Amino acid sequence: MKIGILSSGGDCPGINATIRGVGKTALMYYGMDVIGIHSGFIGLLNKDVQTFDERSLSGILNLGGTILGTSREKPFRKRLSSLGAEEPHLIKQNYDELGLDCLVCIGGNGTQKTAAMLSQLGLNVVGVPKTIDNDVFGTEITFGFDTAVNIATEAIDRLHSTANSHKRVMVVEVMGHHAGWIALYTGMAGGADVILLPELGYDMNKVNATILDRAHRGKPYSIVVVAEGIETPEKGHPSYYITRMIEEATGIECRDTVLGYIQRGGNPSPFDRNLATRLGGHATELIAKERFGRMVCVKNGTIDSIPLSEVGSKLKLITADNDLIIQGSRMGISFGY
């Protein structure tokens, strides 16, 4: 068999470990031919590919980013390619001309949706979920999430000393447009006093009341963690708004920190390297068994797979009955509602 591998969407720690897991398993165990496709689906449109051997897949386990490059190209948008053909059909044509038996698509929600549509078009496809946001439907966890939480938690650990020394409120903004998994796990691990999540909403009066109550109890500094996707009445980073509202209402000096893309860069954690390796290996196993049109996933702590048709256009979101939220609330942490 001959398989192609691409990574699409935002970069994420662990993509290279996944490429290695898929490629080395295919080469060493199943005797398959493996090609890497550059710049996501753009590489399939342009036939921008390279042949992988064992040597080219060595030394990448611990590397951040993706050796294949990535893009946010969405081939099912209603437009023609530069070659005049509709992009999905050009991808199908190039897939056939490259002699591929399966395409492995490493990416988040948008990539898995595209993979499902390519599967309906007649391509053999296997998806591998990837995102630091941990919001891909159908899997308990995605690689990249653990690394992002580690990075953000270290930042909060460092901010505690400054907040305490200056008796300030520190507002830390972490990634997560629709899902607050990073904010929840980082906030809990970093000892935050207030955690604001897109899924649950918040009442600014309750946030301010928490800050003032801590001050009255002899705790003049607080840590507030907010996900970038929380709603505010203003454009721009929500941490700017939250910082100003707290300072105006409480009179306590307040500073904000936006961690931004630093959460997505750098080397993957050991957990993410192992998770990516396991997911990549299982993807190749699905190919060998000709179980196409599926996305590998984690179910009950074990590696499994689900149909790609069940994944697209869905998000895995936090609900109020999450055990971390329940335990945090019992400990006096405010979630703003």
JOSULQUI-V841053 format. One record per pair of residues at least 24 apart in sequence whose ideal C-beta (glycine too) atoms are under 8 Angstrom apart, sorted by the first residue. I is the first residue (numbers start at 1). GAP is how many residues later the second one is. Records with the same first field share a line. If there is no record, write none. Layout:
I: GAP / GAP
This chain:
1: 25 / 29 / 31 / 32 / 100 / 101 / 286 / 287
2: 30 / 31 / 32 / 33 / 96 / 97 / 98 / 99
3: 29 / 30 / 31 / 32 / 97 / 98 / 99 / 100 / 101 / 281 / 284
4: 30 / 31 / 32 / 33 / 40 / 45 / 91 / 94 / 96 / 98 / 99 / 100
5: 29 / 30 / 31 / 32 / 47 / 63 / 98 / 99 / 101
6: 30 / 31 / 32 / 34 / 35 / 37 / 38 / 62 / 97 / 98 / 99 / 100
7: 33 / 59 / 61 / 62 / 63 / 99 / 100 / 123
8: 32 / 33 / 62 / 63 / 64 / 65 / 97 / 98 / 99 / 102 / 103 / 106
9: 31 / 61 / 63 / 98 / 99 / 101 / 102 / 121 / 122
10: 60 / 62 / 98 / 121 / 122 / 254
11: 53 / 54 / 55 / 59 / 253 / 254
12: 54 / 118 / 119 / 120 / 131 / 132 / 252
13: 51 / 119 / 130 / 131 / 134 / 135 / 251 / 252 / 253 / 254 / 255 / 256 / 259
14: 116 / 129 / 130 / 133 / 254 / 258 / 259 / 261 / 262
15: 50 / 51 / 53 / 55 / 91 / 115 / 129 / 261
16: 44 / 45 / 47 / 48 / 49 / 50 / 51 / 252
17: 43 / 44 / 45 / 126 / 251 / 255 / 256 / 259 / 260 / 263
18: 88 / 110 / 112 / 125 / 258 / 259 / 261 / 262
19: 38 / 41 / 47 / 48 / 49 / 87 / 261
20: 37 / 40 / 41 / 257 / 260
21: 255 / 256 / 257 / 258 / 259 / 260 / 262 / 263
22: 82 / 106 / 258 / 259 / 261 / 262
23: 29 / 34 / 257
24: 30 / 33
25: 255 / 256 / 259 / 260
26: 258 / 261
27: 25 / 26 / 27 / 30
28: 26
29: 255
30: 254 / 257 / 258
32: 252 / 255 / 256
35: 63 / 65
36: 31 / 32
37: 31 / 66
38: 30 / 31
39: 29 / 30 / 31 / 32 / 34
40: 29 / 30 / 31 / 32 / 33 / 67 / 71
41: 30 / 32 / 33 / 34 / 46 / 50 / 73
42: 29 / 31
43: 25 / 26
44: 31 / 47 / 50 / 51 / 59
45: 28 / 30 / 36 / 38 / 42 / 45 / 46 / 49
47: 47 / 50 / 51
49: 49
61: 212 / 216
62: 205 / 206 / 211
63: 204
64: 201 / 202 / 203 / 204
65: 200
66: 40
72: 38
74: 36 / 40
75: 39 / 43
76: 38 / 41
88: 29 / 30 / 33
89: 32
91: 27 / 30 / 32
92: 26 / 29 / 30 / 31
95: 28
100: 24
101: 186
102: 24 / 185 / 190
104: 24 / 179 / 183
106: 24
107: 24
108: 25 / 27 / 28 / 34
109: 26 / 27 / 28 / 202 / 203 / 204 / 205 / 206
112: 24 / 183 / 196 / 199 / 200
113: 198 / 199 / 200
115: 180 / 193
116: 177 / 192 / 193 / 195 / 196
117: 195
119: 173 / 174 / 189 / 190
124: 163 / 166 / 168 / 169
125: 167 / 168 / 183
126: 157 / 160 / 161 / 165 / 166 / 167 / 168 / 169 / 170
127: 156 / 167 / 168 / 169 / 181 / 184
128: 151 / 152 / 155 / 167 / 168
129: 150 / 166 / 167 / 168 / 182
132: 43 / 50 / 131 / 132
133: 42 / 43 / 44 / 45 / 46 / 48 / 49
134: 45 / 47 / 48 / 182
135: 41 / 43 / 44 / 46 / 180 / 181 / 182
136: 175 / 179 / 180
137: 173 / 174 / 177 / 178 / 179
138: 157 / 159 / 168 / 172 / 173 / 176 / 178
139: 156 / 157 / 158 / 159 / 160 / 177
140: 157 / 158 / 159 / 160 / 161
141: 134 / 157
143: 125 / 129 / 132 / 133 / 136
144: 120 / 124 / 128
145: 36 / 37 / 40 / 127
146: 123 / 125 / 126 / 129
147: 119 / 120 / 121 / 122 / 125
148: 26 / 27 / 34 / 115 / 116
149: 33 / 36 / 37 / 40
150: 119
151: 108 / 111 / 112 / 115
152: 30 / 34 / 38 / 107 / 111
153: 33 / 36 / 37
155: 35 / 102 / 104 / 107
156: 30 / 31 / 33 / 34 / 35 / 36 / 67 / 69
157: 33
159: 64 / 98
160: 30 / 31 / 63
163: 58 / 59 / 60
164: 57
166: 55 / 87
167: 53 / 54 / 85 / 86
168: 53 / 84 / 85 / 86 / 87
169: 42 / 52 / 53 / 54 / 55 / 74 / 77 / 78 / 81 / 83 / 84 / 85 / 86
170: 51 / 52 / 53 / 54 / 84 / 85 / 86 / 87
171: 53 / 54 / 55 / 68 / 71 / 72 / 75 / 83 / 84 / 85 / 86
172: 51 / 52 / 53 / 54 / 67 / 84 / 85 / 87
173: 53 / 54 / 55 / 64 / 65 / 66 / 83 / 84 / 85 / 86
174: 51 / 52 / 53 / 54 / 85 / 89
175: 52 / 53 / 84 / 85 / 88 / 89
176: 51 / 52 / 53
177: 50 / 51 / 52
178: 51 / 137 / 139
179: 48 / 50 / 136 / 137 / 138 / 139
180: 47 / 49 / 50 / 138
181: 137
182: 45 / 81
183: 42 / 43 / 44
184: 134 / 138 / 140 / 141
185: 139
186: 39
187: 36 / 38 / 141 / 146
188: 136 / 140 / 145
190: 33 / 35
191: 32
192: 31 / 32 / 33 / 141
193: 29 / 30 / 31 / 140 / 141
194: 28 / 29 / 30 / 31 / 139 / 140 / 141 / 142
195: 29 / 30 / 31 / 133 / 138 / 139 / 140 / 141
196: 28 / 29 / 30 / 31 / 34 / 46 / 139 / 140
197: 30 / 33 / 121 / 138
198: 29 / 31 / 32 / 33
199: 118 / 119 / 120
200: 118 / 120 / 125 / 135 / 136 / 137
201: 29 / 30 / 135 / 136
202: 28 / 133 / 134 / 135
203: 133 / 134
204: 38 / 41 / 45 / 132
206: 128 / 130 / 131
207: 35 / 38 / 39 / 127 / 129
208: 37 / 38 / 41 / 42
210: 124
211: 35 / 39 / 41
212: 38
215: 35 / 37
220: 32
278: 25
279: 24
